[in-house]
Amino acid sequence: MNPLDAPIADPASVDAAIESRFSVRAFLSQPVPRPLIEDILRVASRAPSGTNAQPWKVYVLQGAARDEVVRQVSQAREAIRDRPELANDYREAYDYYPRQWVEPYLSRRRHNGWSLYGLLGIERGDKDRMHAQHQRNFSFFDAPVGLMFTLDRVMGQGSLVDYGMFLQNIMLAARARGLHSCAQGAWNPFSRIVLPLIGASEQEMLVCGMALGYADPSAPVNRFWTPREPVEVFTRWIEQPADTPVPEGEAGSPD
């Protein structure tokens, strides 16, 4: 079918997939069948990319392969806690966050962190429980499927824009099929461990990880939904002033 002729039979379902997507931080052990994962990736691959480069590479981790990545990275992060200088051995391939936070982003970040910790009963200064919660990133929040996304280093920064649209497609296609997800930049500093374990080449860099599975509805952490700014906060309407003359020959021109 020509995409121009493809009907959107239920726009409300599309909106529901977008609006019900959030970062799930507790998953059931229920397995996700391989055909379902393949279908999600197939649909997601329709994401736009500059010159149709399709720069994404996906590694699907399940079973023992998933568990080994979890074990080694969790172990490395525990070692850093005991010896903070070891953090110098683990670097991101690109800056996910700014080197210095400014407003309004700083306030949003703080609100996000303290709202999550407050829901979990973690008080300020409770470094042990903060560490334990952050450490759950490296078990994929118990999701049975871990995804790792890489990009060839030769590609430009624009490919990260393409990648973002591809990742969003995965998360929305997952929602349409009853699954949830959590995109995870936390894995990025540990690429020196992750990349060899998944069989990625030296020419690839780690973009992020993602947990995928069925959400645990009984977990208190899954009641944490982040707020969004209203449209008028992040939008400016640039309109032609009423007294701007119309260029000669354009008035009444047919489309």
C-alpha positions as CSV (number, residue, x, y, z in Angstrom):
1,M,0.0,0.0,0.0
2,N,1.2,3.5,-0.8
3,P,2.0,5.2,2.6
4,L,0.0,8.2,1.4
5,D,-3.1,6.1,1.2
6,A,-2.5,4.3,4.5
7,P,-5.4,5.1,6.9
8,I,-4.8,5.8,10.6
9,A,-7.9,3.8,11.8
10,D,-7.6,4.8,15.4
11,P,-5.6,8.0,16.1
12,A,-6.5,7.7,19.8
13,S,-4.5,4.4,20.0
14,V,-1.5,6.2,18.6
15,D,-1.8,9.0,21.1
16,A,-2.3,6.4,23.9
17,A,0.9,4.6,23.0
18,I,2.8,7.9,23.2
19,E,1.1,9.2,26.4
20,S,1.4,5.8,28.3
21,R,5.1,5.4,27.6
22,F,7.2,6.1,30.6
23,S,10.4,4.8,32.1
24,V,9.5,1.5,33.8
25,R,11.9,0.6,36.6
26,A,10.5,-2.8,37.7
27,F,9.6,-5.6,35.3
28,L,8.1,-9.1,35.6
29,S,10.2,-12.1,34.7
30,Q,7.7,-13.1,32.0
31,P,9.7,-13.8,28.9
32,V,9.2,-11.9,25.6
33,P,9.0,-14.1,22.6
34,R,11.7,-13.5,19.9
35,P,9.1,-13.0,17.1
36,L,7.5,-10.2,19.1
37,I,10.9,-8.5,19.5
38,E,11.6,-8.9,15.8
39,D,8.2,-7.4,15.0
40,I,8.9,-4.4,17.2
41,L,12.3,-3.8,15.6
42,R,10.8,-4.2,12.1
43,V,8.2,-1.5,12.7
44,A,10.8,0.7,14.4
45,S,13.1,0.5,11.4
46,R,10.7,2.8,9.6
47,A,12.2,5.7,11.6
48,P,13.6,8.5,9.4
49,S,17.3,9.0,8.9
50,G,19.4,11.4,6.9
51,T,19.9,10.0,3.3
52,N,18.2,6.8,4.6
53,A,21.6,5.8,6.3
54,Q,19.7,3.8,9.0
55,P,22.7,4.1,11.3
56,W,21.3,1.9,14.1
57,K,22.8,-1.5,15.2
58,V,20.9,-3.5,17.8
59,Y,22.1,-6.2,20.1
60,V,19.3,-8.2,21.9
61,L,20.4,-9.7,25.2
62,Q,18.5,-12.6,26.8
63,G,19.3,-15.5,29.1
64,A,22.9,-16.2,30.0
65,A,24.3,-13.4,27.6
66,R,22.1,-10.8,29.4
67,D,23.2,-12.1,32.8
68,E,26.9,-11.9,32.0
69,V,26.7,-8.3,31.0
70,V,24.7,-7.6,34.1
71,R,27.3,-9.4,36.3
72,Q,30.3,-7.7,34.9
73,V,29.0,-4.2,34.8
74,S,27.4,-4.5,38.3
75,Q,30.7,-5.7,39.6
76,A,32.6,-2.8,38.0
77,R,30.3,-0.3,39.5
78,E,30.6,-1.8,42.9
79,A,34.3,-1.5,42.6
80,I,34.0,2.2,41.7
81,R,32.0,2.7,44.9
82,D,34.9,1.3,46.9
83,R,37.6,3.0,44.9
84,P,36.1,6.2,43.2
85,E,39.4,6.8,41.3
86,L,38.4,3.7,39.1
87,A,35.7,5.9,37.5
88,N,38.5,7.4,35.4
89,D,38.7,4.0,33.6
90,Y,35.2,4.3,32.3
91,R,34.2,7.1,29.9
92,E,31.2,7.8,27.7
93,A,31.8,8.0,24.0
94,Y,29.8,11.2,23.9
95,D,28.4,13.7,26.5
96,Y,24.9,12.7,27.2
97,Y,24.5,15.3,29.9
98,P,25.9,18.9,30.0
99,R,29.1,19.4,31.9
100,Q,27.4,22.1,33.9
101,W,23.7,22.2,34.5
102,V,21.8,25.5,34.2
103,E,18.2,26.5,34.6
104,P,15.5,25.4,33.8
105,Y,17.1,22.0,33.3
106,L,18.8,21.9,36.7
107,S,15.4,22.3,38.5
108,R,13.8,19.7,36.3
109,R,16.6,17.2,37.0
110,R,16.4,17.8,40.8
111,H,12.7,17.4,40.8
112,N,13.0,14.2,38.9
113,G,15.5,12.7,41.2
114,W,14.0,13.7,44.5
115,S,10.5,12.8,43.4
116,L,11.7,9.3,42.6
117,Y,13.6,8.9,45.8
118,G,10.7,10.3,47.8
119,L,8.3,7.7,46.3
120,L,10.7,5.0,47.3
121,G,11.3,6.4,50.8
122,I,14.9,7.3,50.2
123,E,15.9,10.3,52.2
124,R,18.6,12.9,51.3
125,G,22.0,11.7,52.3
126,D,21.0,8.0,52.3
127,K,23.9,7.1,50.0
128,D,23.5,3.3,50.4
129,R,19.9,3.2,49.2
130,M,20.6,5.7,46.5
131,H,23.4,3.5,45.3
132,A,21.2,0.4,45.4
133,Q,18.5,2.1,43.4
134,H,20.9,3.3,40.7
135,Q,22.5,-0.1,40.6
136,R,19.2,-1.5,39.4
137,N,19.9,0.1,36.1
138,F,22.6,-2.6,35.6
139,S,20.1,-5.5,36.0
140,F,17.9,-3.9,33.4
141,F,15.4,-3.4,36.3
142,D,14.9,-7.2,36.1
143,A,13.5,-7.0,32.6
144,P,14.1,-10.3,30.7
145,V,15.3,-8.5,27.6
146,G,18.2,-6.0,27.4
147,L,18.9,-4.1,24.3
148,M,22.2,-2.4,23.4
149,F,22.4,0.2,20.7
150,T,25.6,1.1,18.9
151,L,26.7,3.5,16.1
152,D,29.6,3.3,13.8
153,R,32.1,5.9,15.0
154,V,32.6,7.2,11.5
155,M,29.0,8.6,11.5
156,G,28.3,12.3,12.4
157,Q,26.4,13.8,15.3
158,G,23.3,14.0,13.1
159,S,23.0,10.2,13.4
160,L,22.3,10.6,17.0
161,V,19.2,12.6,16.0
162,D,18.2,9.7,13.7
163,Y,18.9,7.3,16.6
164,G,16.5,9.1,18.9
165,M,13.6,8.7,16.5
166,F,14.5,5.0,16.1
167,L,14.5,4.5,19.9
168,Q,11.2,6.2,20.3
169,N,9.7,4.0,17.6
170,I,10.8,0.9,19.5
171,M,9.3,2.2,22.7
172,L,6.0,3.1,21.1
173,A,5.8,-0.2,19.1
174,A,6.4,-2.0,22.4
175,R,3.6,-0.1,24.1
176,A,1.2,-1.0,21.2
177,R,2.0,-4.7,22.0
178,G,1.5,-4.4,25.8
179,L,5.1,-4.1,26.7
180,H,7.0,-1.3,28.5
181,S,10.6,-0.1,28.3
182,C,13.2,2.1,29.9
183,A,15.9,3.8,27.8
184,Q,19.2,3.8,29.8
185,G,22.1,6.1,29.3
186,A,23.6,4.6,32.5
187,W,25.3,1.9,30.5
188,N,27.3,4.3,28.4
189,P,30.4,4.7,30.6
190,F,30.8,0.9,30.7
191,S,31.1,0.5,27.0
192,R,34.6,-1.0,27.4
193,I,32.9,-3.9,29.2
194,V,29.7,-4.1,27.2
195,L,31.0,-3.9,23.6
196,P,33.3,-7.0,23.7
197,L,30.6,-9.0,25.5
198,I,28.0,-8.3,22.8
199,G,30.5,-8.8,19.9
200,A,30.6,-5.2,18.7
201,S,33.6,-4.1,16.7
202,E,36.1,-1.4,17.8
203,Q,34.5,0.9,15.2
204,E,31.3,1.0,17.1
205,M,30.3,3.2,20.1
206,L,27.6,2.6,22.6
207,V,24.6,4.9,22.2
208,C,22.6,3.6,25.1
209,G,20.9,0.5,26.5
210,M,17.2,-0.3,27.0
211,A,15.2,-2.6,29.3
212,L,12.2,-4.2,27.6
213,G,9.5,-6.4,29.0
214,Y,6.2,-6.5,30.9
215,A,5.9,-4.0,33.7
216,D,5.4,-5.1,37.3
217,P,2.1,-3.5,38.2
218,S,2.6,-4.0,41.9
219,A,6.0,-2.2,42.1
220,P,5.7,1.2,43.8
221,V,8.4,2.6,41.6
222,N,6.1,2.2,38.6
223,R,3.8,4.8,40.0
224,F,6.5,7.4,39.2
225,W,5.4,9.4,36.2
226,T,7.4,12.5,35.3
227,P,5.5,15.7,34.5
228,R,5.7,17.6,31.2
229,E,5.8,21.3,30.5
230,P,2.7,22.7,28.8
231,V,3.0,23.5,25.1
232,E,3.1,27.3,25.7
233,V,6.3,26.9,27.8
234,F,8.4,25.4,25.0
235,T,6.7,26.8,21.9
236,R,7.0,30.2,20.1
237,W,4.6,31.0,17.3
238,I,6.4,33.0,14.6
239,E,3.7,34.7,12.5
240,Q,3.8,37.3,9.7
241,P,2.8,40.7,11.1
242,A,-0.5,42.0,9.9
243,D,1.0,45.0,8.2
244,T,3.6,43.0,6.2
245,P,3.1,43.6,2.5
246,V,2.5,40.6,0.3
247,P,5.1,40.3,-2.4
248,E,3.8,41.3,-5.8
249,G,2.5,38.4,-7.9
250,E,1.8,36.2,-4.8
251,A,-1.6,37.3,-3.8
252,G,-4.2,34.9,-5.1
253,S,-1.6,32.6,-6.7
254,P,-2.9,29.1,-7.1
255,D,-1.2,26.3,-5.1
